[in-house]
């Protein structure tokens, strides 16, 4: 046998390995050169982007005879999109060119608070807000259409679309707990039913959480706990959940995946992430629950951006999302007429007329969020703007100290000493009034937020160290 034979065999196998995927790879569909283009910035995942683009292209082609290609700009979570849009429009404002736009047609997804409190006021100069959103006129969406899509403009105490017609709720979002049945069984725990169940020390290092400075959805969840549980119980619950945390992920979509794989026993996540992952791995391995005592339901909007280069097509996109056909795409089972082609999106539609027996018969999840949504207690403030700073100072920047202090408390046998440790553990470096006034101070003083975060971090670290010393 020639000395070249082994080398030729190896080269032949290498060519086979590299060539087979190229030969078997399906030929991609040719893009119609006449297709219209739409540019959308979004935090939505690949499954949603695929189904929405496919269905809108089909809808628009049937309506006008023209195809549509969507240029998705999926740059990260809600907070990443906020930074991107505000910085680009701020640069445009500096040159009096905001109406020229930043090259995007729409912003799609991220939660109503993000749209109402960040994008709508937009960029501020000399105390004056300059919105980055563009309203859709009554000529495009008349009163009859509004009455059909939004016969009641609210769910509980939350508006479903902007009163100034800047943004439009498309689907509804709630937030809950994904849990791993095998790990719960091994720990001797029942399925969690509410947020405070995650305070149990048996969840130590086994709760998956997301970073509220990156994930808008998890920030809404933390805010809901404070609003529904009140100041004292809310912060106690949040701190103990953080003390049991395994990590704080940059993306909330990581949480249910890790729970399903046994990397965490439970985690906080948005409803459709939890339900979708439970479907992927099977209900015997993973479940999802929306806490009955603290469930908040909010709209997930879409909006046309200021200076949209393809405005007419952008308005058509919103019109499609709010149509019966567009609404069915979110909630129908795969294979149903108007349903998804590959991925069941498992998101509740915003239209109330979708919750009839006939419509719900085709849904993957037969849940009517209008029946479970509850208003927050009257006069309850929102902590949405301050949560990332507080959570970093209280938990994320001192996580090992927090976990060690919590472990010391849970293992302390002396009741009196344990009570003293808990009192120290639950202390806060601010009152409710002081915390709610922080955003105004931060805006007027560029260094105030950094100084507060450093001071609060030191406060919490000192307390955790004192608790650890008491245990020793």
C-alpha positions, 0 to 999 in steps of 0.5 A: 500500500502506498504511503499516500493512501492514508493521506488520500483517505483522510482528504477524501473523508474531509471533502465528504464532511465539508461537501455533504452539507452543501449538497443537501442544504435546501435552496433558499427562496429567491427574494423578489426584487420588487418586494417592499422593505420594512425595517423593524427594531425589536426584542422579539425572538426568532420564532416570533419574527419568522411567523410574523414576517411570513404571515404579513407578507402573505396578507400584504400580497393578497391585499396589494399584490406586492410582497414584503421583506422585513429587515429585523434589527434584533439588537438585544433586550428592551433596555438595549433598544432604549439606549439605541433609539434614544442615542440615535434620535438625540444625535438627530435632534442636535442637528434639528433632523428628528423628522428625518428618522433613524432608518427604522420604520417601527419598534415592536415589543418591549412592554407598555411602560417602555413605550409610554414612559420612555419612547413617547417622551423620547429625547429631552432638551431644555426640559422639553420632550421630543418624542421618537414615536409617530401617531397614526391619524384617525384617517388611517385608524378611524373610530369604527376600527378602534371600537372593533379592536378596543371596545374597552380601552383598558384591561384592569387599570392598564390602557391597551393603546395610547390616548394620543395614538402613539402606540398600540397594544397587540398582545397581552403579557403576564409574568409568572414562575417556570419550575422544574418538576424533577428538582422540586420533587427531589427537594420535597417542595410542592409546585410554587404558586406565588412569588413568596414561595421562592423565598424558601431556603430550599431554593438556595442557588437554584432560582434563575433571574434576569438583570432588570437593567437589560430585561424590561419584562423582568423589571415589570415583574419586580415592579408588580411584586412591589405594587401588589405586595406593598413596600415592606413585604415587596422588598422582603420578597424580592431580597430573599428571591435574589438571595436564592438566585443562581445568577442574573441573566442578561436575557430573560429568555435564558431563564425558562431554558435553564429551568427546563434543563435542570440548571435551576429549580425555578425562575421568573419569566414572561408567560409565553417564554415559560409556556413555550419551553414547557411545551418543548420539553413536556409538562412532566418535566416543567411547568409554569404558573401565574401567581394568583395574588399578584398577576399583572397583565399588560399590553405589548405594543407596536409603534411607528417611529418618527421619520419612518422611511416606509411609513405607509407600509408601517401603518399597514403592518400595524393594521395587520397585527390588529386584524383578526388574521394577525391576532390568530397568529399569536394564539392558534395551534400550528396548522390551524387556518390563520395559525402559525406555520412552524412555531406556536407563539402562545401569546394572548391576543389583545382583541376581546372578540378573540375569546369566544368559544369558537375562537378559543377552540383553536387556541393552544392556551385556552386562557382569557387574561381579561378574567384574571387581570387585577388592578393594583391597589389604588394610589400604588406608585411604580418603581420601574425607573429605580429598580435596576439601580436598587437591585444592583446595589442590594443584590447583584453587585454584592451577590456573594455577600447577600447569599452568605448572609442569607445562608447564615440567617437560615442556619442560625439556631438561636431564635433571638439572634436570628430575629436580630439578623433578619431585622438587619437583613431587611434594612433599606438605605432610603424611605419610600418617598426618598426612593420615588424622588430619586429619578428627578434628582438623577436627571438634574445631577448627572453624578447623583445616580452613580453616587446613590448606587455606590452609597447604597451598595456600601450600606447593603455590603456592611449589613451583610458583613455584620450578619455574617459576623454575628453568625460566626 
